[in-house]
Amino acid sequence: MGGSILLALLGLSLGFLAIRVVGGYPPPPKELRALDRREAAVFSAAIVVLFPAGGSLARSGEEADVLGHLDRFVAVLGSRNQGLIRLLVLAVEQGTLLFPAPGQGGWRRFSALSAEQRALYLASWGASRFYGRRLVFTSLRALLTMGYFSDPVVEDALGLAPRQLPRQASAADFLWPPLDEAGARQRRLRESGGLPESGLLADRAARQGLA
Amino acid sequence: MGQVRSFADQARDFVDRCDVVVVGSGPGGAVVAWQLAEAGRDVVLVEEGPAFQPEDFVTDGAAAIRRLLREDGLRTTRGNLRMPTMQAIALGGGSLVNSAICVRPPRATLDGWCEEFNLRASQLSDLEPHFDAVEAAIGVAATPDEVQGQRNLLFREGCRVLGIEAEPIRRNVRGCQGSGECLTGCRARAKQSTDISLVPRALECGTRVYTSAQVRRVLVRGRRAVGVSGRMVRPLTGEDGPAFRIEARAVVLAAGCIATPVLLERSALAGTSQACGRNLQFHPGVAVMGVFDSPTDPGFGATQGYHSLAFVERGYKIETFWGPPGVLAMRLPGQGLAYKENLARLRHAAVFDAIATVNRSHGRVRLRRGSLAPHLDWSLDPRDLPILADALWTLAKIFFAAGAKSILPGVAGLPEEMHSLDEARVLRTGGFRPEDLLCTGNHVFSTTRMHGDPALGVVDELGRCHGTDNLFVADSGIVPRSPSVNPMLVTMALAHRVAGGVIASV
């Protein structure tokens, strides 16, 4: 009898955990390549808190498409790093079980908390004396911040857009194959009667002049 | 003229033969390949990364680190702190993504090596001809004032006020545009990274260069290395391509301080020395951001244009720094609107950093099971913390002397922002733990260190692996201990000497 009750309780607990981890997430706001609806919900909830609209830098994280940037970033990562980022999402989302957010229902999933609770919850991770918690916060904020800065409007607003520079190829650049195209640039240039040797020698002469 | 072969050029498995195969085209490997080729040896240079050209460099921090660095740029140490550390995967290796700093180690540092590591000829006077040769080849010159920009000049001003000797950094750069983009690849191609300086010179002398070719094993017969084997890997994705084998009369490993011991372990060669992969050392870097009343126009100026060697004897070197804004912003406090207001202050900011010689802090590189990637076990010894505390305090003093309104030291448990030198005094007293620091793992060395005793080092003074006849190492792994300054130039000088030994043996 006692064993059956324990089994039932265990089953209920597992069911609760399963629903908590995977249940009830809305579809993501846009089509995504790498992030699933759960990850999109967690990142979106964090983006709203970290980069709200307003202030002297008006652009919000949503307007800057931080979620889209994250998705593109995660999509091209190796499987190990993708796994680490998914672990990060899980830690933030379910961490309320161990470190509830202040206020009523603070044990709910991070993405289900009010914006105010989410802000306080993340702040507590950032200020924690426990290194692992602080590391989670720092990593999350770093990922989102890099996404925010990838928006040219943000860079312009901050006066930190890359300067206009002529992309100057060195003579030696003509020796190397292009990154993403079949066939070597060297061969192509040879076939078209172009640079290599003369360019390289000129470059070398200039270098020796400098030295 | 040699030949360049890339992933796209190799449709099927292949074998090549040469006098010497050099693995890695960074500062060490490029020097060796250039020297051997000029001495008339038949050389094959194998590089795992692809060649990047100006149009391939992106200024977006996240995209840049993923494209240019190993493990998507997310590599960290494991130990009492998770310290990010980077290794390039590109033709030119680290020289493509570093700040091009070329400094000779101080005499006191080099002259101490001989006694400590049972070496005979590694004093400054022994290495001077090699420094001279390398500096001439890559065009080392002081950063000119015109491209210093406000953030570097503020450092100079702070040092001047305090009476600290400082100087423009000598770099292998020609025609710097002051774009501050050294870390994401120089769009102006002013930086003379080895892909446009030394490797072309090797190519000109007949070297065959394979890019996107990942060496997975050193082939050995008895005491002799007879070549290397591996696979071509698709640029940026690492997808496997055709297999290759390069047969050679000598093998030079210059895959970097992290990859070389992993390669030795994979090839069952780590047993030639107990020290292989051990003695992993970093220059942990701490940085302070200063905020000024007036804009600093941080987007303009050499990435690292000014430094001071005045504190080397106290265990650290201080310098200016700039990087992708999205990466620098990580040290700003707050979230929400407060965080955004802090981001807006970046245009009034400058960053000064210190690299520390922490000789008590050692670690180990180990092969990660089922992977070619390494585990980096490294902890910051608490006894080394006073060095970092002293460095943070010095940086704070320089900022306030230069007129900073406030500083952000990036130390957990201390005020996020300090508005006076008095408030910053807490930095001097330390009292923080290693994990409280926002450290970066700059400069890695010593995992295959040279040592006269085979039990304590992996290579001899000429870079030859103990217990082998013709297997050499020529990257920062052979540097026996912190050079006290940025290690590129000393690595290149040592590689230049290794090349002489290889030439004599082949």
Interface residues (C-beta under 8 A of the other chain):
Chain A: V49 L50 F51 P52 G54 G55 S56 L57 H69 F73 V76 L77 G78 R80 N81 L84 A119 L122 A123 G126 R129 Y131 R134 L135 T138 R141 A142 L143 T145 M146 G147 Y148 F149 S150 E155 L158 G159 L160 A161 P162 R163 L165 P166 R167 Q168 A169 S170 A172 D173 L175 W176 P177 P178 L179 D180 E181 A182 G183 A184 Q186 P196 E197 L200 L201 D203 R204 R207 L210 A211
Chain B: M1 V4 R5 S6 A8 D9 P50 A51 F52 Q53 P54 E55 D56 F57 T59 D60 G61 A62 A63 R66 E71 D72 L74 L81 R82 L91 A136 A137 G139 A141 R174 Q177 S179 E181 R187 A188 R189 Q192 D195 I196 S197 V199 P200 R201 L203 E204 T211 P235 L236 G238 P295 D297 P298 G299 F300 P324 P325 G326 V327 A329 M330 Q335 G336 L337 Y339 K340 E341 L343 A344 L346 R347 S371 A373 A412 G413 E435
